[in-house]
């Protein structure tokens, strides 16, 4: 026996909502190394610093 069009539509919407909920759960996960990645950015311009050299924009200025 075949399902009616409304049954198929309800199943498709339900699967879509479950898929979105699973994506939301993975989005909330804390990935290891996130803080280390944030520390690799220049405080002044926001570019990633590669290696131990200072950023080409110059050292961050101290507040006086």
mmCIF file of the N, C-alpha and C atoms, coordinates in Angstrom:
data_MODEL
# 
_entry.id   MODEL 
# 
loop_
_atom_site.group_PDB 
_atom_site.id 
_atom_site.type_symbol 
_atom_site.label_atom_id 
_atom_site.label_alt_id 
_atom_site.label_comp_id 
_atom_site.label_asym_id 
_atom_site.label_entity_id 
_atom_site.label_seq_id 
_atom_site.pdbx_PDB_ins_code 
_atom_site.Cartn_x 
_atom_site.Cartn_y 
_atom_site.Cartn_z 
_atom_site.occupancy 
_atom_site.B_iso_or_equiv 
_atom_site.pdbx_formal_charge 
_atom_site.auth_seq_id 
_atom_site.auth_comp_id 
_atom_site.auth_asym_id 
_atom_site.auth_atom_id 
_atom_site.pdbx_PDB_model_num 
ATOM 1   N N  . UNK A 1 1  ? 0.855  -1.172 0.000  1.00 0.00 ? 1  UNK A N  1 
ATOM 2   C CA . UNK A 1 1  ? 0.000  0.000  0.000  1.00 0.00 ? 1  UNK A CA 1 
ATOM 3   C C  . UNK A 1 1  ? 0.902  1.235  0.000  1.00 0.00 ? 1  UNK A C  1 
ATOM 4   N N  . UNK A 1 2  ? 0.597  2.170  -0.843 1.00 0.00 ? 2  UNK A N  1 
ATOM 5   C CA . UNK A 1 2  ? 1.373  3.387  -0.954 1.00 0.00 ? 2  UNK A CA 1 
ATOM 6   C C  . UNK A 1 2  ? 0.913  4.411  0.077  1.00 0.00 ? 2  UNK A C  1 
ATOM 7   N N  . UNK A 1 3  ? 1.877  5.266  0.486  1.00 0.00 ? 3  UNK A N  1 
ATOM 8   C CA . UNK A 1 3  ? 1.544  6.349  1.399  1.00 0.00 ? 3  UNK A CA 1 
ATOM 9   C C  . UNK A 1 3  ? 0.999  7.532  0.638  1.00 0.00 ? 3  UNK A C  1 
ATOM 10  N N  . UNK A 1 4  ? 0.190  8.295  1.290  1.00 0.00 ? 4  UNK A N  1 
ATOM 11  C CA . UNK A 1 4  ? -0.358 9.470  0.622  1.00 0.00 ? 4  UNK A CA 1 
ATOM 12  C C  . UNK A 1 4  ? 0.705  10.567 0.563  1.00 0.00 ? 4  UNK A C  1 
ATOM 13  N N  . UNK A 1 5  ? 0.426  11.584 -0.200 1.00 0.00 ? 5  UNK A N  1 
ATOM 14  C CA . UNK A 1 5  ? 1.390  12.670 -0.381 1.00 0.00 ? 5  UNK A CA 1 
ATOM 15  C C  . UNK A 1 5  ? 1.661  13.392 0.934  1.00 0.00 ? 5  UNK A C  1 
ATOM 16  N N  . UNK A 1 6  ? 0.657  13.503 1.787  1.00 0.00 ? 6  UNK A N  1 
ATOM 17  C CA . UNK A 1 6  ? 0.874  14.193 3.065  1.00 0.00 ? 6  UNK A CA 1 
ATOM 18  C C  . UNK A 1 6  ? 1.790  13.386 3.979  1.00 0.00 ? 6  UNK A C  1 
ATOM 19  N N  . UNK A 1 7  ? 1.708  12.041 3.912  1.00 0.00 ? 7  UNK A N  1 
ATOM 20  C CA . UNK A 1 7  ? 2.596  11.191 4.721  1.00 0.00 ? 7  UNK A CA 1 
ATOM 21  C C  . UNK A 1 7  ? 4.052  11.379 4.280  1.00 0.00 ? 7  UNK A C  1 
ATOM 22  N N  . UNK A 1 8  ? 4.261  11.424 2.986  1.00 0.00 ? 8  UNK A N  1 
ATOM 23  C CA . UNK A 1 8  ? 5.607  11.600 2.466  1.00 0.00 ? 8  UNK A CA 1 
ATOM 24  C C  . UNK A 1 8  ? 6.149  12.980 2.855  1.00 0.00 ? 8  UNK A C  1 
ATOM 25  N N  . UNK A 1 9  ? 5.293  13.985 2.787  1.00 0.00 ? 9  UNK A N  1 
ATOM 26  C CA . UNK A 1 9  ? 5.697  15.337 3.151  1.00 0.00 ? 9  UNK A CA 1 
ATOM 27  C C  . UNK A 1 9  ? 6.048  15.429 4.638  1.00 0.00 ? 9  UNK A C  1 
ATOM 28  N N  . UNK A 1 10 ? 5.265  14.801 5.489  1.00 0.00 ? 10 UNK A N  1 
ATOM 29  C CA . UNK A 1 10 ? 5.537  14.805 6.927  1.00 0.00 ? 10 UNK A CA 1 
ATOM 30  C C  . UNK A 1 10 ? 6.859  14.100 7.215  1.00 0.00 ? 10 UNK A C  1 
ATOM 31  N N  . UNK A 1 11 ? 7.121  12.986 6.540  1.00 0.00 ? 11 UNK A N  1 
ATOM 32  C CA . UNK A 1 11 ? 8.380  12.266 6.740  1.00 0.00 ? 11 UNK A CA 1 
ATOM 33  C C  . UNK A 1 11 ? 9.562  13.110 6.288  1.00 0.00 ? 11 UNK A C  1 
ATOM 34  N N  . UNK A 1 12 ? 9.434  13.796 5.159  1.00 0.00 ? 12 UNK A N  1 
ATOM 35  C CA . UNK A 1 12 ? 10.524 14.633 4.649  1.00 0.00 ? 12 UNK A CA 1 
ATOM 36  C C  . UNK A 1 12 ? 10.805 15.787 5.605  1.00 0.00 ? 12 UNK A C  1 
ATOM 37  N N  . UNK A 1 13 ? 9.790  16.422 6.116  1.00 0.00 ? 13 UNK A N  1 
ATOM 38  C CA . UNK A 1 13 ? 9.966  17.531 7.053  1.00 0.00 ? 13 UNK A CA 1 
ATOM 39  C C  . UNK A 1 13 ? 10.581 17.023 8.351  1.00 0.00 ? 13 UNK A C  1 
ATOM 40  N N  . UNK A 1 14 ? 10.147 15.874 8.826  1.00 0.00 ? 14 UNK A N  1 
ATOM 41  C CA . UNK A 1 14 ? 10.692 15.303 10.061 1.00 0.00 ? 14 UNK A CA 1 
ATOM 42  C C  . UNK A 1 14 ? 12.176 14.969 9.888  1.00 0.00 ? 14 UNK A C  1 
ATOM 43  N N  . UNK A 1 15 ? 12.533 14.343 8.793  1.00 0.00 ? 15 UNK A N  1 
ATOM 44  C CA . UNK A 1 15 ? 13.935 14.025 8.551  1.00 0.00 ? 15 UNK A CA 1 
ATOM 45  C C  . UNK A 1 15 ? 14.780 15.296 8.434  1.00 0.00 ? 15 UNK A C  1 
ATOM 46  N N  . UNK A 1 16 ? 14.256 16.304 7.794  1.00 0.00 ? 16 UNK A N  1 
ATOM 47  C CA . UNK A 1 16 ? 14.963 17.568 7.677  1.00 0.00 ? 16 UNK A CA 1 
ATOM 48  C C  . UNK A 1 16 ? 15.210 18.185 9.050  1.00 0.00 ? 16 UNK A C  1 
ATOM 49  N N  . UNK A 1 17 ? 14.198 18.190 9.900  1.00 0.00 ? 17 UNK A N  1 
ATOM 50  C CA . UNK A 1 17 ? 14.354 18.764 11.239 1.00 0.00 ? 17 UNK A CA 1 
ATOM 51  C C  . UNK A 1 17 ? 15.337 17.967 12.086 1.00 0.00 ? 17 UNK A C  1 
ATOM 52  N N  . UNK A 1 18 ? 15.320 16.648 11.953 1.00 0.00 ? 18 UNK A N  1 
ATOM 53  C CA . UNK A 1 18 ? 16.287 15.821 12.681 1.00 0.00 ? 18 UNK A CA 1 
ATOM 54  C C  . UNK A 1 18 ? 17.693 16.122 12.185 1.00 0.00 ? 18 UNK A C  1 
ATOM 55  N N  . UNK A 1 19 ? 17.868 16.258 10.892 1.00 0.00 ? 19 UNK A N  1 
ATOM 56  C CA . UNK A 1 19 ? 19.173 16.577 10.322 1.00 0.00 ? 19 UNK A CA 1 
ATOM 57  C C  . UNK A 1 19 ? 19.680 17.926 10.830 1.00 0.00 ? 19 UNK A C  1 
ATOM 58  N N  . UNK A 1 20 ? 18.828 18.923 10.871 1.00 0.00 ? 20 UNK A N  1 
ATOM 59  C CA . UNK A 1 20 ? 19.200 20.241 11.364 1.00 0.00 ? 20 UNK A CA 1 
ATOM 60  C C  . UNK A 1 20 ? 19.553 20.172 12.854 1.00 0.00 ? 20 UNK A C  1 
ATOM 61  N N  . UNK A 1 21 ? 18.826 19.382 13.629 1.00 0.00 ? 21 UNK A N  1 
ATOM 62  C CA . UNK A 1 21 ? 19.131 19.241 15.059 1.00 0.00 ? 21 UNK A CA 1 
ATOM 63  C C  . UNK A 1 21 ? 20.498 18.591 15.262 1.00 0.00 ? 21 UNK A C  1 
ATOM 64  N N  . UNK A 1 22 ? 20.824 17.581 14.449 1.00 0.00 ? 22 UNK A N  1 
ATOM 65  C CA . UNK A 1 22 ? 22.136 16.935 14.555 1.00 0.00 ? 22 UNK A CA 1 
ATOM 66  C C  . UNK A 1 22 ? 23.238 17.920 14.185 1.00 0.00 ? 22 UNK A C  1 
ATOM 67  N N  . UNK A 1 23 ? 23.043 18.715 13.149 1.00 0.00 ? 23 UNK A N  1 
ATOM 68  C CA . UNK A 1 23 ? 24.028 19.738 12.787 1.00 0.00 ? 23 UNK A CA 1 
ATOM 69  C C  . UNK A 1 23 ? 24.208 20.755 13.912 1.00 0.00 ? 23 UNK A C  1 
ATOM 70  N N  . UNK A 1 24 ? 23.139 21.117 14.578 1.00 0.00 ? 24 UNK A N  1 
ATOM 71  C CA . UNK A 1 24 ? 23.228 22.073 15.684 1.00 0.00 ? 24 UNK A CA 1 
ATOM 72  C C  . UNK A 1 24 ? 24.033 21.486 16.836 1.00 0.00 ? 24 UNK A C  1 
ATOM 73  N N  . UNK A 1 25 ? 23.862 20.183 17.099 1.00 0.00 ? 25 UNK A N  1 
ATOM 74  C CA . UNK A 1 25 ? 24.624 19.543 18.169 1.00 0.00 ? 25 UNK A CA 1 
ATOM 75  C C  . UNK A 1 25 ? 26.112 19.541 17.853 1.00 0.00 ? 25 UNK A C  1 
ATOM 76  N N  . UNK A 1 26 ? 26.465 19.250 16.606 1.00 0.00 ? 26 UNK A N  1 
ATOM 77  C CA . UNK A 1 26 ? 27.873 19.254 16.224 1.00 0.00 ? 26 UNK A CA 1 
ATOM 78  C C  . UNK A 1 26 ? 28.433 20.667 16.229 1.00 0.00 ? 26 UNK A C  1 
ATOM 79  N N  . UNK A 1 27 ? 27.632 21.651 15.934 1.00 0.00 ? 27 UNK A N  1 
ATOM 80  C CA . UNK A 1 27 ? 28.079 23.028 15.948 1.00 0.00 ? 27 UNK A CA 1 
ATOM 81  C C  . UNK A 1 27 ? 28.396 23.535 17.342 1.00 0.00 ? 27 UNK A C  1 
ATOM 82  N N  . UNK A 1 28 ? 27.747 22.961 18.356 1.00 0.00 ? 28 UNK A N  1 
ATOM 83  C CA . UNK A 1 28 ? 27.975 23.388 19.732 1.00 0.00 ? 28 UNK A CA 1 
ATOM 84  C C  . UNK A 1 28 ? 29.188 22.717 20.359 1.00 0.00 ? 28 UNK A C  1 
ATOM 85  N N  . UNK A 1 29 ? 29.739 21.707 19.708 1.00 0.00 ? 29 UNK A N  1 
ATOM 86  C CA . UNK A 1 29 ? 30.894 21.009 20.272 1.00 0.00 ? 29 UNK A CA 1 
ATOM 87  C C  . UNK A 1 29 ? 32.085 21.955 20.377 1.00 0.00 ? 29 UNK A C  1 
ATOM 88  N N  . UNK A 1 30 ? 32.828 21.801 21.415 1.00 0.00 ? 30 UNK A N  1 
ATOM 89  C CA . UNK A 1 30 ? 34.069 22.572 21.578 1.00 0.00 ? 30 UNK A CA 1 
ATOM 90  C C  . UNK A 1 30 ? 35.200 21.782 20.954 1.00 0.00 ? 30 UNK A C  1 
ATOM 91  N N  . UNK A 1 31 ? 35.781 22.336 19.931 1.00 0.00 ? 31 UNK A N  1 
ATOM 92  C CA . UNK A 1 31 ? 36.852 21.641 19.249 1.00 0.00 ? 31 UNK A CA 1 
ATOM 93  C C  . UNK A 1 31 ? 38.169 21.889 19.968 1.00 0.00 ? 31 UNK A C  1 
ATOM 94  N N  . UNK A 1 32 ? 38.987 20.858 20.133 1.00 0.00 ? 32 UNK A N  1 
ATOM 95  C CA . UNK A 1 32 ? 40.282 21.076 20.777 1.00 0.00 ? 32 UNK A CA 1 
ATOM 96  C C  . UNK A 1 32 ? 41.166 21.944 19.897 1.00 0.00 ? 32 UNK A C  1 
ATOM 97  N N  . UNK A 1 33 ? 41.901 22.832 20.527 1.00 0.00 ? 33 UNK A N  1 
ATOM 98  C CA . UNK A 1 33 ? 42.794 23.700 19.782 1.00 0.00 ? 33 UNK A CA 1 
ATOM 99  C C  . UNK A 1 33 ? 42.170 25.025 19.381 1.00 0.00 ? 33 UNK A C  1 
ATOM 100 N N  . UNK A 1 34 ? 40.940 25.253 19.754 1.00 0.00 ? 34 UNK A N  1 
ATOM 101 C CA . UNK A 1 34 ? 40.274 26.504 19.372 1.00 0.00 ? 34 UNK A CA 1 
ATOM 102 C C  . UNK A 1 34 ? 40.958 27.699 20.031 1.00 0.00 ? 34 UNK A C  1 
ATOM 103 N N  . UNK A 1 35 ? 41.340 27.577 21.308 1.00 0.00 ? 35 UNK A N  1 
ATOM 104 C CA . UNK A 1 35 ? 41.997 28.676 22.008 1.00 0.00 ? 35 UNK A CA 1 
ATOM 105 C C  . UNK A 1 35 ? 43.370 28.939 21.406 1.00 0.00 ? 35 UNK A C  1 
ATOM 106 N N  . UNK A 1 36 ? 44.075 27.872 21.056 1.00 0.00 ? 36 UNK A N  1 
ATOM 107 C CA . UNK A 1 36 ? 45.398 28.040 20.459 1.00 0.00 ? 36 UNK A CA 1 
ATOM 108 C C  . UNK A 1 36 ? 45.298 28.759 19.112 1.00 0.00 ? 36 UNK A C  1 
ATOM 109 N N  . UNK A 1 37 ? 44.232 28.484 18.370 1.00 0.00 ? 37 UNK A N  1 
ATOM 110 C CA . UNK A 1 37 ? 44.018 29.175 17.103 1.00 0.00 ? 37 UNK A CA 1 
ATOM 111 C C  . UNK A 1 37 ? 43.733 30.654 17.334 1.00 0.00 ? 37 UNK A C  1 
ATOM 112 N N  . UNK A 1 38 ? 42.973 30.959 18.380 1.00 0.00 ? 38 UNK A N  1 
ATOM 113 C CA . UNK A 1 38 ? 42.662 32.360 18.667 1.00 0.00 ? 38 UNK A CA 1 
ATOM 114 C C  . UNK A 1 38 ? 43.916 33.109 19.100 1.00 0.00 ? 38 UNK A C  1 
ATOM 115 N N  . UNK A 1 39 ? 44.819 32.423 19.810 1.00 0.00 ? 39 UNK A N  1 
ATOM 116 C CA . UNK A 1 39 ? 46.057 33.063 20.249 1.00 0.00 ? 39 UNK A CA 1 
ATOM 117 C C  . UNK A 1 39 ? 47.014 33.299 19.094 1.00 0.00 ? 39 UNK A C  1 
ATOM 118 N N  . UNK A 1 40 ? 46.836 32.622 17.987 1.00 0.00 ? 40 UNK A N  1 
ATOM 119 C CA . UNK A 1 40 ? 47.729 32.767 16.846 1.00 0.00 ? 40 UNK A CA 1 
ATOM 120 C C  . UNK A 1 40 ? 47.392 33.999 16.001 1.00 0.00 ? 40 UNK A C  1 
ATOM 121 N N  . UNK A 1 41 ? 46.336 34.687 16.348 1.00 0.00 ? 41 UNK A N  1 
ATOM 122 C CA . UNK A 1 41 ? 45.952 35.891 15.609 1.00 0.00 ? 41 UNK A CA 1 
ATOM 123 C C  . UNK A 1 41 ? 46.641 37.115 16.199 1.00 0.00 ? 41 UNK A C  1 
ATOM 124 N N  . UNK A 1 42 ? 46.923 38.072 15.342 1.00 0.00 ? 42 UNK A N  1 
ATOM 125 C CA . UNK A 1 42 ? 47.499 39.344 15.772 1.00 0.00 ? 42 UNK A CA 1 
ATOM 126 C C  . UNK A 1 42 ? 46.423 40.125 16.526 1.00 0.00 ? 42 UNK A C  1 
ATOM 127 N N  . UNK A 1 43 ? 46.798 40.710 17.640 1.00 0.00 ? 43 UNK A N  1 
ATOM 128 C CA . UNK A 1 43 ? 45.825 41.461 18.445 1.00 0.00 ? 43 UNK A CA 1 
ATOM 129 C C  . UNK A 1 43 ? 45.435 42.780 17.771 1.00 0.00 ? 43 UNK A C  1 
ATOM 130 N N  . UNK A 1 44 ? 46.304 43.260 16.902 1.00 0.00 ? 44 UNK A N  1 
ATOM 131 C CA . UNK A 1 44 ? 46.061 44.559 16.281 1.00 0.00 ? 44 UNK A CA 1 
ATOM 132 C C  . UNK A 1 44 ? 45.237 44.451 14.999 1.00 0.00 ? 44 UNK A C  1 
ATOM 133 N N  . UNK A 1 45 ? 45.669 43.590 14.059 1.00 0.00 ? 45 UNK A N  1 
ATOM 134 C CA . UNK A 1 45 ? 45.004 43.540 12.755 1.00 0.00 ? 45 UNK A CA 1 
ATOM 135 C C  . UNK A 1 45 ? 44.146 42.299 12.562 1.00 0.00 ? 45 UNK A C  1 
ATOM 136 N N  . UNK A 1 46 ? 44.340 41.247 13.370 1.00 0.00 ? 46 UNK A N  1 
ATOM 137 C CA . UNK A 1 46 ? 43.508 40.059 13.281 1.00 0.00 ? 46 UNK A CA 1 
ATOM 138 C C  . UNK A 1 46 ? 44.006 38.998 12.322 1.00 0.00 ? 46 UNK A C  1 
ATOM 139 N N  . UNK A 1 47 ? 45.147 39.255 11.647 1.00 0.00 ? 47 UNK A N  1 
ATOM 140 C CA . UNK A 1 47 ? 45.688 38.244 10.738 1.00 0.00 ? 47 UNK A CA 1 
ATOM 141 C C  . UNK A 1 47 ? 46.366 37.139 11.532 1.00 0.00 ? 47 UNK A C  1 
ATOM 142 N N  . UNK A 1 48 ? 46.457 35.959 10.916 1.00 0.00 ? 48 UNK A N  1 
ATOM 143 C CA . UNK A 1 48 ? 47.141 34.850 11.566 1.00 0.00 ? 48 UNK A CA 1 
ATOM 144 C C  . UNK A 1 48 ? 48.648 35.075 11.511 1.00 0.00 ? 48 UNK A C  1 
ATOM 145 N N  . UNK A 1 49 ? 49.318 34.829 12.635 1.00 0.00 ? 49 UNK A N  1 
ATOM 146 C CA . UNK A 1 49 ? 50.775 34.885 12.691 1.00 0.00 ? 49 UNK A CA 1 
ATOM 147 C C  . UNK A 1 49 ? 51.301 33.479 12.469 1.00 0.00 ? 49 UNK A C  1 
ATOM 148 N N  . UNK A 1 50 ? 52.231 33.321 11.568 1.00 0.00 ? 50 UNK A N  1 
ATOM 149 C CA . UNK A 1 50 ? 52.808 32.020 11.264 1.00 0.00 ? 50 UNK A CA 1 
ATOM 150 C C  . UNK A 1 50 ? 54.213 31.998 11.820 1.00 0.00 ? 50 UNK A C  1 
ATOM 151 N N  . UNK A 1 51 ? 54.515 30.994 12.612 1.00 0.00 ? 51 UNK A N  1 
ATOM 152 C CA . UNK A 1 51 ? 55.831 30.901 13.224 1.00 0.00 ? 51 UNK A CA 1 
ATOM 153 C C  . UNK A 1 51 ? 55.926 31.811 14.439 1.00 0.00 ? 51 UNK A C  1 
ATOM 154 N N  . UNK A 1 52 ? 57.156 32.191 14.799 1.00 0.00 ? 52 UNK A N  1 
ATOM 155 C CA . UNK A 1 52 ? 57.365 33.010 15.993 1.00 0.00 ? 52 UNK A CA 1 
ATOM 156 C C  . UNK A 1 52 ? 57.679 34.456 15.652 1.00 0.00 ? 52 UNK A C  1 
ATOM 157 N N  . UNK A 1 53 ? 57.647 34.791 14.385 1.00 0.00 ? 53 UNK A N  1 
ATOM 158 C CA . UNK A 1 53 ? 57.956 36.159 13.993 1.00 0.00 ? 53 UNK A CA 1 
ATOM 159 C C  . UNK A 1 53 ? 56.784 37.074 14.333 1.00 0.00 ? 53 UNK A C  1 
ATOM 160 N N  . UNK A 1 54 ? 57.064 38.353 14.593 1.00 0.00 ? 54 UNK A N  1 
ATOM 161 C CA . UNK A 1 54 ? 55.967 39.277 14.868 1.00 0.00 ? 54 UNK A CA 1 
ATOM 162 C C  . UNK A 1 54 ? 55.162 39.571 13.605 1.00 0.00 ? 54 UNK A C  1 
ATOM 163 N N  . UNK A 1 55 ? 54.008 40.103 13.794 1.00 0.00 ? 55 UNK A N  1 
ATOM 164 C CA . UNK A 1 55 ? 53.133 40.447 12.675 1.00 0.00 ? 55 UNK A CA 1 
ATOM 165 C C  . UNK A 1 55 ? 53.738 41.602 11.881 1.00 0.00 ? 55 UNK A C  1 
ATOM 166 N N  . UNK A 1 56 ? 53.571 41.605 10.550 1.00 0.00 ? 56 UNK A N  1 
ATOM 167 C CA . UNK A 1 56 ? 54.106 42.706 9.735  1.00 0.00 ? 56 UNK A CA 1 
ATOM 168 C C  . UNK A 1 56 ? 53.471 44.060 10.033 1.00 0.00 ? 56 UNK A C  1 
ATOM 169 N N  . UNK A 1 57 ? 52.312 44.087 10.676 1.00 0.00 ? 57 UNK A N  1 
ATOM 170 C CA . UNK A 1 57 ? 51.686 45.367 10.962 1.00 0.00 ? 57 UNK A CA 1 
ATOM 171 C C  . UNK A 1 57 ? 52.380 46.090 12.104 1.00 0.00 ? 57 UNK A C  1 
ATOM 172 N N  . UNK A 1 58 ? 53.277 45.412 12.790 1.00 0.00 ? 58 UNK A N  1 
ATOM 173 C CA . UNK A 1 58 ? 54.002 46.030 13.898 1.00 0.00 ? 58 UNK A CA 1 
ATOM 174 C C  . UNK A 1 58 ? 53.511 45.484 15.227 1.00 0.00 ? 58 UNK A C  1 
ATOM 175 N N  . UNK A 1 59 ? 54.268 45.731 16.272 1.00 0.00 ? 59 UNK A N  1 
ATOM 176 C CA . UNK A 1 59 ? 53.845 45.235 17.582 1.00 0.00 ? 59 UNK A CA 1 
ATOM 177 C C  . UNK A 1 59 ? 52.630 45.992 18.067 1.00 0.00 ? 59 UNK A C  1 
ATOM 178 N N  . UNK A 1 60 ? 51.799 45.348 18.863 1.00 0.00 ? 60 UNK A N  1 
ATOM 179 C CA . UNK A 1 60 ? 50.628 46.072 19.395 1.00 0.00 ? 60 UNK A CA 1 
ATOM 180 C C  . UNK A 1 60 ? 51.079 47.184 20.324 1.00 0.00 ? 60 UNK A C  1 
ATOM 181 N N  . UNK A 1 61 ? 50.445 48.333 20.204 1.00 0.00 ? 61 UNK A N  1 
ATOM 182 C CA . UNK A 1 61 ? 50.806 49.482 21.019 1.00 0.00 ? 61 UNK A CA 1 
ATOM 183 C C  . UNK A 1 61 ? 50.231 49.342 22.421 1.00 0.00 ? 61 UNK A C  1 
ATOM 184 N N  . UNK A 1 62 ? 51.005 49.739 23.396 1.00 0.00 ? 62 UNK A N  1 
ATOM 185 C CA . UNK A 1 62 ? 50.555 49.685 24.792 1.00 0.00 ? 62 UNK A CA 1 
ATOM 186 C C  . UNK A 1 62 ? 49.697 50.892 25.085 1.00 0.00 ? 62 UNK A C  1 
ATOM 187 N N  . UNK A 1 63 ? 48.664 50.671 25.882 1.00 0.00 ? 63 UNK A N  1 
ATOM 188 C CA . UNK A 1 63 ? 47.793 51.777 26.273 1.00 0.00 ? 63 UNK A CA 1 
ATOM 189 C C  . UNK A 1 63 ? 48.503 52.599 27.342 1.00 0.00 ? 63 UNK A C  1 
ATOM 190 N N  . UNK A 1 64 ? 48.426 53.891 27.236 1.00 0.00 ? 64 UNK A N  1 
ATOM 191 C CA . UNK A 1 64 ? 49.094 54.727 28.249 1.00 0.00 ? 64 UNK A CA 1 
ATOM 192 C C  . UNK A 1 64 ? 48.099 55.433 29.121 1.00 0.00 ? 64 UNK A C  1 
# 
